[in-house]
Amino acid sequence: MKRFVNKKSLSLALSLTLVTSSFPASVFASESNDSIVIYHTNDMHGAVENLANVKTLKDNTKNSILIDAGDSTQGSSLATYTQGEAIIDIMNATGYDVATLGNHEFDFGSQKAVENMKKAKFTPVAANVVDNKGNLLLNGINGNGAYVIEEVNGKKIGIFGLTTEETYYKTNPKNLNGTEFKSVVETAKAQVELLKAQDVDAIVAVAHIGNDESSNPTSLDLAKAVPEIDLIIDGHSHTIIQQKIGDTTIAQTGTALKSLGKVTLTFENDDVSVKTELLDMETVVKENPANEEVSKIYNTYNEKVQKELQKVIGNTKTDLYAFDEDGTRLCRIEETPMGDLIADSMVYSTKKLLENTEYKNLPVIALQNGGGVRANIEAGDITLEDVFNVLPFGNLISVKTVTPNILYDALENGVCKMEIDENGNLTGLDGRFPQISGMRIEIDPTKPAFNPDEPETSKGERVTAVYLVDENGKETLLDRNDTKTEIALASNDFVIAGGDGYTALSNLKHIAEGEVLDVVLADYITYLSEENGGSFEYKMPGNRTQVVTGKTSEASNKKPISLDNFLYLKEDKEVTLYNDVPEIEPPYWANESIYYFKALGIFEDSESFYPNKEVSYKDFKAILKPLLGLESENLEEYGITGSKTYKDTDVLTREDVAFMVGNVVKAYGVEQESKSITIEEPISDFAKENFVYLAEIGVLKGDGKSFKPENTVTKAELSVILYNLTNLYVK
């Protein structure tokens, strides 16, 4: 059957309907004289610049209240360098009425959390948080510390606060100084009864508990357990929620003040109706000029901090990522370059800390919780601000001695949330996932998981092997029953004290403590830059955390690949041109293959193709699945990856692609004519057979006799390779 793509540029007259996110002015007003508007924020993490615009909006909205659901005073350079004080000043000027404590309000210690709240002009509430004497932590700070009744437009709105019980391990435990977090549900039930007795017209819980599946309880659980609550203004999980459970409405805005929540309460007889909206912050800024007083306070603080943060401390030739392009925090489920670099910096610093001590000869390993890695660093100059954005929490590097049995237990906590879904993909992103150095671990997510809620009785079995790895790459397998061999474990003081569920580490012998972790990383970046002539290239090994299950290497377990499912173009089809694929004579070398696959719908229908972009394993799967008519992107099921394991973020080399495409050809079982070709360049053992075979049958063309097997493959190169593959079977 004819395969042909007519690549003539189409003259398209498109009628585009632009959908804007701006709201008419009426959106920002109270809906009726009987209504009350509650604006709300959560998990701002110090991103408070646009509160100047929120101030204007609130001032222009009749009968309005402004509430924050926690984690406001930590997370940005402005927040950390002032230990939250700048944020409180800005919130005061904005006109907040009520706020609760998030777990990260305790990152500077419980005493500082209280001091910050004492500076507040609003009412702080946290009904389930008590000090080491059993008294409400916030009692006497602009109120009773548990609830407040706001009287607006003739109505009494009862508002009480709740802070996640996870604060025990989602801030540094040593910061708490005996602070306790009582049951969220039981506290809520008691608060509801207190407020009902005072004849309030509506009950609002300002709850920093979230809806993460790993949390217990969640805001959904709270709504089910305490149905008398009319509205839960939520935080903690960084999610957008506008949901109703029974008669209870739950609202959360995400994080970093990207959105502003708006709730309209309308009263009729004894009933209250609740309407939720999510206001895009760009729109709020556009429609509401910044309040001059709030802006002045913000700018004064920010200018002081920014001068110090602009100092260049190094340069990298490679992107150091922890998140992917979509913002998925990969560091919470797999090894990442940013995580590796942080862990390496801790090993580097720890060796200096221990060099003049009795522990100088101990092997050194490091563990950074993925949840503590908060940003990427792009190739180029690196500033203190870049490093601070990666590690904004102000944690110190801390070192303890650990034995293999304890190390296995700690790592079991790190991988306990991982799962493999029905398509063979890893799921279960969680902040406890370990980014490591000085060791290699093998993980089987199908085995029993450690239960962090029962640390004394639960023993996980997912960490199947831990290897020490020395400077020369030599590996030594550790016995999980070894209770004697001493190893120096470096981590941040949050994890080392038992945070993020790492309770196995909390009672170990402490042998050293160093600088703030962002300083440790900055020093290491400077060292790498200077050692490499001013700029360093950092490529992660990609094998520190290996998943060792789910392989389908035996032929009997492979899913078949059928020629009947092979996608090909059955009739001529015109496609629009990419603006970055050259139209030249003779045609650009990848021109035909690129537009062939665009006609098939495999390549995106956009203005640009990015022919020189490196191809990740995720990209490769997304292309191969429709081309071969596979039921899923789990290439292991079809034997395409052989015995190798790839992560979605792995950048593929030419030999990686040749290895997998060669396995596809073998799976089809169709003999191909070939000619003998000698390739003198070195090819890795795993790919050598398939690489040479594809060259012999013309799937790999090379450049003369040069194939450059170890070079990364580009999108244009991949399109040609797969186009040649289709030529084998579709005529």
CORURZI-V619880 format. One line per field, one symbol per residue. burial: # if it has 16 or more other ideal C-beta (glycine too) atoms within 10 Angstrom, else .. A space follows every 50 residues. Layout:
burial=???
This chain:
burial=..#.#.#....................#.#....################ ########..#.#############################.######## ##########.###.##..#.##########....###..########.# .##.#.#################.##..#.##.##.##.###.##....# ############.##.#######..#..###########.#.#.#..### #######.#######.#....#.#.####.#.###.##.##..##.##.. ##..#...#...####...####.....###################### #.##....#..################....################### ##################.#...#.#.##################...## .#..#..#.#.##.##.##........#.#....#.############## ######.#..##.#.##########..##.....##.#.#.#.##.#..# ##.....##.#.....#.#.....####..#........########### .##.....#.#..########.###.##.#.###########.####### .#################........#.#...#...##.########.## ......#.#..###############.#...
